[in-house]
């Protein structure tokens, strides 16, 4: 049975949006990233974030990408930072380098195990052991805005959803000011989670993380590794499109727009998109929910 969305047709309040990018690994990917950045910049996102590879493997590329965004765009970039495979001194050095580069917003994460998803996490003996420790370290070094992760279907390693919410509360108590969820496809999952989070006394914004499905098989495989459920209705929509990229893109846009509109209708005021460094699908969905360059420009002019 397909999920019952209630997309608005009556001009819902325009949401705020934010975007995630990842640092490029090649010259071709560099070109693709900056084409996406330029395409999405006129939409005036609240912030954008740049990911950080497992074990700090993209440290230099992440830093270079964030620094260039500070210097060349109107974005307010947030740099991802993890605890994995680094001492406190090494992580603190990265934090100070971001501060010196003008970065004032960090997405603090524990990070995936050095051996990859599904392997045991082992903290560095001289490192930050968990995200709440990293958040406290960030706040000790500078007055950073700190965003953390949240898991509507619990982190794969958490004993229970309640235990995972306790971990989120520790991050907030350490100074986190916003959370972004792991992606999900059933909006009821997000709103049930939000009710539990609020009942636990956590009042920071919890932004829904949305992934436009570029490739269903790849997304479904990644979802299983990260503990995100894939509803049968979603699989049904992409069935038979493995070799039909054009139709797959149209279906992806429709599915993601339905989800975004339903989130807005049910009270979500901020949407965070995992762009995968591909702008067109995200741009189209933003257009459908009312986030357009001319609307953003008019709002900015009215605020002056």
C-alpha positions in Angstrom: 0.0 0.0 0.0 1.4 3.4 -1.0 2.0 6.0 1.7 -0.8 8.6 1.7 0.7 12.1 1.2 -1.3 15.2 1.3 0.5 17.7 -0.9 -0.5 21.3 -0.7 -2.2 23.0 -3.5 -2.9 26.2 -1.6 0.5 28.0 -1.4 1.9 26.7 1.9 4.4 28.8 3.7 7.7 28.7 1.8 10.2 26.6 3.8 13.9 27.4 4.4 16.2 25.0 2.7 19.8 23.9 3.3 22.1 21.6 1.2 24.8 19.1 1.7 27.7 18.6 -0.7 30.7 16.4 -0.7 34.3 17.4 -1.6 35.4 16.3 -5.1 37.8 13.5 -5.8 38.8 14.4 -9.3 38.9 17.4 -11.7 35.7 16.3 -13.3 34.0 16.0 -10.0 35.4 19.5 -9.1 33.6 20.9 -12.1 30.4 19.1 -11.3 30.4 20.4 -7.7 30.9 24.0 -8.6 28.3 23.8 -11.3 25.9 22.5 -8.7 26.9 25.2 -6.2 26.3 28.0 -8.8 23.0 26.5 -9.8 21.7 26.3 -6.2 23.2 29.5 -4.9 20.3 31.8 -6.1 17.9 29.8 -3.9 19.4 31.4 -0.8 19.9 28.4 1.5 20.1 29.0 5.2 23.5 27.1 5.1 25.3 24.4 3.2 27.4 21.7 4.6 30.4 19.8 3.2 31.1 16.3 4.2 34.2 14.7 5.7 35.4 11.3 4.7 35.9 8.3 7.0 39.0 8.6 9.1 39.5 12.2 7.9 40.3 10.9 4.4 39.0 14.1 2.8 40.2 16.5 5.4 42.2 18.7 2.9 39.5 18.6 0.2 36.8 19.4 2.7 38.8 22.4 4.0 39.6 23.7 0.6 36.0 23.4 -0.6 34.6 25.2 2.5 37.3 27.9 2.3 36.4 28.5 -1.4 32.7 28.7 -0.5 33.5 31.4 2.1 35.6 33.4 -0.4 33.6 33.0 -3.6 29.9 32.5 -2.8 27.1 33.9 -0.7 26.8 30.6 1.1 27.2 30.2 4.8 29.2 26.9 4.8 29.3 24.4 7.6 32.2 22.0 7.7 31.7 18.4 8.7 34.1 17.1 11.3 34.4 13.7 12.9 36.2 12.0 15.8 37.5 9.0 13.8 41.2 8.1 13.7 42.6 11.3 15.1 43.8 12.6 18.4 42.3 15.5 20.1 45.2 17.7 19.2 44.8 16.8 15.5 41.1 17.5 15.6 41.6 20.8 17.5 44.1 21.8 14.8 41.4 21.3 12.2 38.9 23.3 14.3 41.3 26.2 14.6 42.0 26.1 10.9 38.3 26.4 10.1 38.0 29.3 12.5 40.9 31.1 10.9 39.3 30.5 7.4 36.1 32.3 8.6 34.0 29.2 9.2 31.7 29.6 12.1 29.4 26.6 11.7 30.5 22.9 12.1 28.5 19.7 11.6 29.9 17.5 14.4 29.7 13.8 13.9 31.3 10.7 15.5 31.9 9.3 12.1 31.7 5.8 10.6 34.1 3.2 11.9 37.5 3.2 10.2 36.7 -0.2 8.8 33.5 0.9 7.2 29.8 0.5 8.1 29.0 -2.7 9.9 32.4 -2.9 11.6 33.1 -2.1 15.3 33.8 1.5 16.2 37.0 2.0 18.2 37.7 5.5 19.4 41.2 6.9 19.1 43.0 6.4 22.4 43.9 10.1 22.6 40.8 11.3 20.6 37.3 12.5 21.2 35.4 9.4 22.0 31.9 10.5 21.0 30.1 13.3 19.4 29.1 15.1 22.6 32.9 15.3 23.5 33.6 16.8 20.1 30.8 19.3 20.5 32.2 20.4 23.8 35.7 20.7 22.2 34.3 22.9 19.5 32.6 25.2 21.9 35.7 25.4 24.0 37.8 26.6 21.1 35.3 29.1 19.5 31.8 30.3 19.5 30.8 27.9 16.7 27.2 27.1 15.7 27.2 23.3 16.0 24.9 21.0 14.1 24.6 17.3 14.9 22.9 14.2 13.5 19.7 12.6 14.5 18.2 9.2 13.7 14.4 8.8 13.4 14.8 5.0 13.1 17.8 5.0 15.6 21.5 4.8 14.9 22.4 1.2 13.7 24.6 0.8 16.8 22.2 2.1 19.3 20.6 -0.3 21.7 17.2 1.3 21.3 15.5 4.5 20.0 15.3 5.8 23.6 19.0 5.2 24.1 19.7 7.1 20.9 17.6 10.0 22.0 19.6 10.1 25.2 22.7 10.4 23.1 21.2 13.3 21.2 20.4 15.0 24.5 24.1 14.7 25.5 25.0 16.5 22.3 22.5 19.3 23.0 23.7 19.6 26.6 27.3 19.9 25.3 26.2 22.9 23.1 24.6 21.6 19.8 22.1 24.1 18.4 20.6 22.1 15.6 20.2 18.5 14.4 19.7 17.1 10.9 18.1 13.7 10.5 19.3 10.7 8.6 17.2 10.5 5.5 13.8 8.7 5.6 11.0 8.1 3.2 7.9 7.7 5.5 7.1 11.1 7.0 5.2 9.5 9.9 8.6 8.1 11.0 9.9 11.7 11.3 6.9 13.1 13.1 6.8 10.2 15.6 10.4 10.8 16.3 9.9 14.5 16.7 7.2 13.8 19.4 9.6 11.6 21.3 12.5 14.1 21.1 10.3 16.9 22.4 9.0 14.7 25.2 12.6 14.1 26.2 13.0 17.9 26.7 15.0 18.5 23.5 13.9 21.7 21.9 16.5 22.5 19.2 15.4 22.5 15.6 15.4 18.9 14.1 15.7 19.4 10.3 14.3 16.5 8.2 17.0 15.2 5.9 15.8 14.4 2.4 17.5 12.4 -0.3 16.3 12.8 -3.9 16.6 9.2 -5.2 19.0 9.4 -8.1 19.5 5.6 -8.2 17.0 3.5 -6.3 19.1 0.4 -6.0 22.1 2.3 -4.6 19.9 4.4 -2.2 18.1 1.3 -1.0 21.4 -0.5 -0.3 22.8 2.5 1.6 19.6 2.8 3.6 19.9 -0.7 4.8 23.4 -0.1 6.0 22.4 3.0 7.9 19.2 1.6 9.4 16.7 3.6 7.3 13.7 1.7 6.1 12.7 1.5 2.5 8.8 1.2 2.2 7.5 -1.2 -0.4 5.4 1.6 -2.0 8.7 3.3 -2.8 10.2 0.2 -4.4 7.0 -0.2 -6.4 7.4 3.3 -7.9 10.8 2.6 -9.3 10.1 -1.0 -10.3 11.1 -1.7 -14.0 13.0 1.6 -14.4 16.5 0.1 -14.0 17.4 0.9 -17.6 15.2 4.0 -18.1 17.1 6.9 -16.6 14.9 9.6 -18.0 11.7 8.2 -16.5 13.5 7.4 -13.3 14.4 11.1 -12.9 10.8 12.1 -13.4 9.6 9.6 -10.8 12.3 10.7 -8.4 11.2 14.3 -8.7 7.6 13.4 -8.1 8.3 11.2 -5.1 10.6 13.8 -3.5 8.2 16.6 -4.1 5.4 14.7 -2.5 7.5 14.1 0.5 8.6 17.7 0.8 5.1 19.1 0.3 3.7 16.8 3.0 6.4 17.8 5.4 5.6 21.4 4.9 1.9 20.9 5.2 2.5 19.1 8.5 4.5 21.9 10.0 8.1 21.4 8.9 9.6 24.8 8.2 13.2 23.8 7.3 14.2 21.1 4.8 17.8 19.7 4.4 18.6 18.2 1.0 21.4 15.6 0.5 22.3 16.8 -3.0 24.9 14.2 -4.0 26.5 17.2 -5.8 23.7 17.1 -8.4 21.7 20.2 -8.6 18.9 19.8 -11.2 16.6 17.5 -9.2 17.0 19.5 -6.0 16.5 22.7 -7.8 13.2 21.4 -9.3 11.9 20.2 -6.0 12.8 23.6 -4.4 10.8 25.3 -7.2 7.8 23.1 -6.5 7.7 24.0 -2.8 8.1 27.7 -3.6 11.8 28.3 -3.1 12.6 30.3 -6.2 15.4 32.8 -7.0 12.9 35.7 -7.5 11.1 34.9 -4.3 14.4 34.7 -2.4 15.5 38.0 -3.9 12.2 39.7 -3.1 12.4 38.5 0.5 16.0 39.8 0.8 15.0 43.2 -0.6 12.1 43.5 1.8 14.4 42.8 4.7 16.8 45.6 3.8 
